[in-house]
Amino acid sequence: MRFRKFQYPVLNSIKSYSIITLGLFINALAWTAFIIPSEIIGGGVTGLSALIFYATGFPVGVTFFLINIVLITLGIKSLGLSFGIRTIYASIALSVFLSVLQQYITEPVVSDRFMAAIIGGIMGGASVGLVFSQGGSTGGTDIIAMIINKYRNQSHGKLILYMDVIIISSSYFLFQSIEVLVYGFVVMGVASYAIDMVIMGHRQSVQMFIISKKHDLIAEQIANEIGRGVTLLNGKGWYSKTDSHILMVVVRRFESNVLFRTIKQIDPDAFISVSKVMGVYGKGFDPIKY
């Protein structure tokens, strides 16, 4: 099954890096096709690299990579070697994507700057969320946000938003334009929201109560094949006055479809109650932070 990651480390690693690569390409496309050609300063190290590009003409991809060398070193010390490997890969890949795409895209895809800010913010934020969901980082302020999030349960989007205010605000000294400043903040706000939507969608969990005469078979399948814990509760039907067994399971939202199919194969007449939960902490889910 797809959820027992320890059984297929190579396949899961390939899948993870494929998603990270897709996210990096989308992120580079957002900058080179919408944000940079429209002379809008977004946040992060990419925004800082864009500022340097506007001021000196130095390629964004090269500047991005050089700045990230220092930040990656800090990330490895705090988040471990696995984080460092993925972030080094992400930094190199994003630098290449930025450099190549910037050579071929010289004009904004859309002429309206506000539309460019909205589309660029959505694509940029969603792509960062994809990379975060796989335990990687696009570098820059993302690294700082992940380090803080390791010890404090803070929103990635909000942390990045706070740090990016200074970078975007500094664009006023280069362009002397309030309009450019406002567009930069539009990109920042939209991207921040998109990051949280992607990450929360990936982490969102549901709690399921399952009542079935074949509860033992269902519990065995969930525990051994899907790899999730099951709690058995004793109950009694008020109308039938008969004893029953209730299975309580907490899974990620994207796992629920597999769970439904599993239950239907064993007992199509099972009664299932599903509810969203605000957060789940412990083994197999998010770590408890303080």
C-alpha positions in Angstrom: 0.0 0.0 0.0 1.1 3.5 -0.7 1.1 4.6 3.0 3.6 2.0 4.3 6.5 4.1 3.3 9.1 2.0 5.1 8.4 -0.9 2.7 9.3 1.1 -0.4 12.0 3.6 0.5 13.4 3.9 -3.0 10.0 4.5 -4.7 8.9 7.0 -2.0 12.2 8.8 -2.4 11.8 9.0 -6.2 8.2 10.2 -5.7 9.3 12.8 -3.2 12.0 14.3 -5.4 9.7 14.3 -8.4 7.2 16.4 -6.4 9.9 18.7 -5.2 11.2 19.1 -8.8 7.8 19.9 -10.0 7.3 22.5 -7.3 10.7 24.1 -8.1 9.8 24.4 -11.8 6.5 26.0 -11.0 8.2 28.4 -8.6 10.8 29.4 -11.2 8.0 29.8 -13.8 6.0 32.1 -11.5 9.0 34.4 -11.0 10.3 34.4 -14.6 7.0 34.5 -16.4 5.0 36.8 -14.1 6.9 38.6 -11.3 10.3 39.5 -12.6 9.2 40.7 -16.1 6.6 42.9 -14.5 9.2 44.5 -12.3 7.6 43.3 -9.1 9.6 42.5 -6.0 8.4 39.4 -4.1 9.7 38.0 -0.9 12.4 35.6 0.0 15.9 35.2 -1.3 14.4 35.1 -4.8 13.0 38.6 -4.2 16.4 39.8 -2.9 18.0 38.3 -6.0 15.5 40.1 -8.2 16.4 43.4 -6.5 20.1 42.8 -7.3 19.1 41.9 -10.9 17.2 45.1 -11.3 20.0 47.2 -9.8 23.0 45.4 -11.5 21.7 43.0 -14.2 23.4 40.1 -12.4 21.4 36.8 -13.1 18.8 36.0 -10.5 19.7 32.3 -10.5 23.3 32.8 -9.7 22.6 35.3 -6.9 20.0 33.0 -5.5 22.4 30.1 -5.3 25.3 32.1 -3.7 23.1 33.5 -0.9 21.6 30.0 -0.2 25.0 28.5 0.5 25.2 30.2 3.9 21.6 29.5 4.8 21.9 25.8 3.8 24.8 25.4 6.2 22.6 26.7 9.0 19.7 24.5 7.9 21.9 21.3 8.0 23.0 22.0 11.6 19.4 22.5 12.8 17.3 20.2 10.7 19.7 17.4 9.8 21.6 16.0 6.9 18.5 14.8 5.1 17.1 18.3 5.0 20.4 19.6 3.8 20.6 17.1 0.9 17.1 18.0 -0.3 17.7 21.7 0.1 21.0 21.6 -1.7 19.3 19.8 -4.5 16.4 22.3 -4.4 18.7 25.3 -4.4 20.7 23.9 -7.4 17.6 22.9 -9.3 15.8 26.2 -8.7 18.9 28.2 -9.6 19.1 26.3 -12.9 15.4 26.7 -13.6 15.6 30.4 -12.9 18.6 30.9 -15.1 17.3 28.9 -18.1 13.7 30.3 -18.0 14.9 33.9 -17.5 16.9 33.6 -20.8 13.8 32.5 -22.8 11.1 34.6 -21.0 11.8 38.3 -21.5 8.2 39.6 -21.5 5.5 39.1 -18.9 2.9 36.5 -19.9 0.1 38.9 -18.9 0.3 42.7 -19.4 -1.7 43.7 -16.4 0.7 44.0 -13.4 -2.0 43.3 -10.8 -3.0 40.0 -12.6 0.7 39.1 -12.8 1.1 39.7 -9.0 -2.0 37.5 -8.3 -1.0 34.6 -10.6 2.7 34.8 -9.6 1.7 34.8 -5.9 -0.6 31.8 -6.3 1.9 29.7 -8.3 4.9 30.7 -6.1 3.1 30.0 -2.9 1.5 26.7 -4.0 4.9 25.5 -5.3 6.6 26.3 -2.0 3.9 24.4 -0.2 4.5 21.3 -2.4 8.2 21.4 -1.6 7.5 21.9 2.1 5.1 18.9 2.1 8.0 16.6 1.0 10.3 17.9 3.8 12.3 20.1 1.4 12.8 23.8 1.0 13.3 26.2 -1.8 16.0 27.9 0.3 16.2 31.4 1.8 13.6 32.5 4.2 12.0 29.0 3.8 14.9 27.6 5.7 14.5 30.0 8.5 10.8 29.3 8.7 11.4 25.5 8.8 14.0 25.9 11.6 11.5 28.0 13.7 8.7 25.6 12.9 10.7 22.7 14.2 10.6 24.1 17.7 7.4 26.2 17.6 4.0 25.4 16.1 3.9 28.5 13.9 2.4 28.9 10.5 5.0 28.7 7.7 3.1 31.3 5.7 3.1 33.8 8.6 6.7 33.4 9.4 7.7 33.9 5.8 5.4 36.9 5.5 7.0 38.6 8.5 10.5 38.1 7.1 9.6 39.2 3.6 8.3 42.5 4.7 11.8 44.0 4.9 12.9 42.6 1.5 9.8 44.0 -0.3 9.9 47.3 1.6 13.5 47.8 0.4 12.3 47.9 -3.2 11.1 51.4 -2.6 14.7 52.7 -2.4 15.4 51.2 -5.8 12.3 52.1 -7.7 11.0 55.0 -5.7 7.5 53.8 -6.4 4.6 53.1 -4.0 2.9 51.1 -6.8 5.8 48.6 -7.0 5.8 48.3 -3.2 2.0 47.5 -3.2 2.3 44.9 -5.9 5.1 43.3 -4.0 2.9 43.0 -0.9 0.1 41.6 -3.0 2.4 38.8 -4.2 3.6 38.2 -0.6 0.0 38.0 0.8 -1.3 35.7 -1.9 1.8 33.4 -1.7 1.5 33.2 2.1 -2.1 32.1 1.9 -1.3 29.6 -0.9 1.5 28.0 1.2 -0.8 27.5 4.1 -3.6 26.0 2.0 -1.3 23.5 0.4 0.4 22.5 3.6 -2.8 22.3 5.7 -4.4 20.3 2.9 -1.5 17.8 3.1 -1.6 17.6 6.9 -5.4 17.7 7.4 -6.6 14.6 9.3 -10.0 13.0 9.8 -11.4 10.8 12.6 -13.5 7.8 11.6 -15.9 5.7 13.7 -16.7 2.4 12.1 -19.5 0.0 13.2 -19.4 -3.4 11.6 -20.0 -7.1 12.4 -16.7 -7.7 10.7 -14.8 -5.3 12.8 -12.0 -7.7 13.4 -11.2 -8.1 9.7 -11.5 -4.4 9.1 -9.2 -3.6 12.0 -6.6 -6.2 10.8 -6.6 -4.7 7.3 -6.2 -1.1 8.5 -3.4 -2.0 10.9 -1.4 -4.4 8.6 -2.1 -3.0 5.1 -2.7 0.7 5.6 -0.4 1.0 8.5 -2.6 3.1 10.9 -3.5 2.4 14.5 -7.0 1.3 15.4 -8.8 1.7 18.8 -11.6 -0.8 19.6 -14.5 0.6 21.6 -17.4 -1.4 23.1 -20.9 -0.1 22.5 -24.6 -1.0 22.6 -27.3 -0.3 20.1 -30.1 1.5 21.8 -32.8 0.3 19.3 -31.6 -3.3 18.9 -30.3 -3.6 22.5 -27.4 -5.7 21.2 -23.7 -5.2 22.0 -21.5 -3.9 19.2 -17.9 -3.0 18.6 -16.8 0.4 17.3 -13.5 1.1 15.6 -11.9 4.5 16.0 -9.3 5.5 13.4 -7.5 8.7 12.7 -5.9 9.1 9.3 -4.7 11.8 6.9 -7.5 13.1 4.7 -5.9 11.8 1.5 -5.8 8.3 3.1 -9.6 8.2 3.7 -10.4 7.1 0.2 -8.3 4.0 0.5 -9.9 3.3 3.9 -13.4 3.6 2.4 -12.5 1.1 -0.3 -11.0 -1.3 2.2 -14.1 -1.2 4.4 -16.5 -1.6 1.4 -14.6 -4.7 0.2 -15.0 -6.3 3.7 -18.4 -5.1 4.7 -20.5 -3.0 2.3 -23.1 -2.6 5.1 -20.7 -1.0 7.6 -21.8 2.2 9.3 -19.1 4.9 9.1 -19.0 8.4 10.7 -16.3 10.8 9.5 -15.3 14.2 11.1 -12.5 16.6 10.6 -10.1 17.2 13.4 -8.1 20.4 14.2 -4.8 18.7 14.7 -3.3 15.3 15.5 -0.1 15.0 17.4 1.9 11.9 18.1 3.5 8.9 16.3 2.6 8.9 12.6 1.3 12.5 12.7 2.7 15.9 13.7 5.2 16.1 16.6 4.1 17.8 19.8 5.7 21.3 20.0 5.9 23.8 22.8 
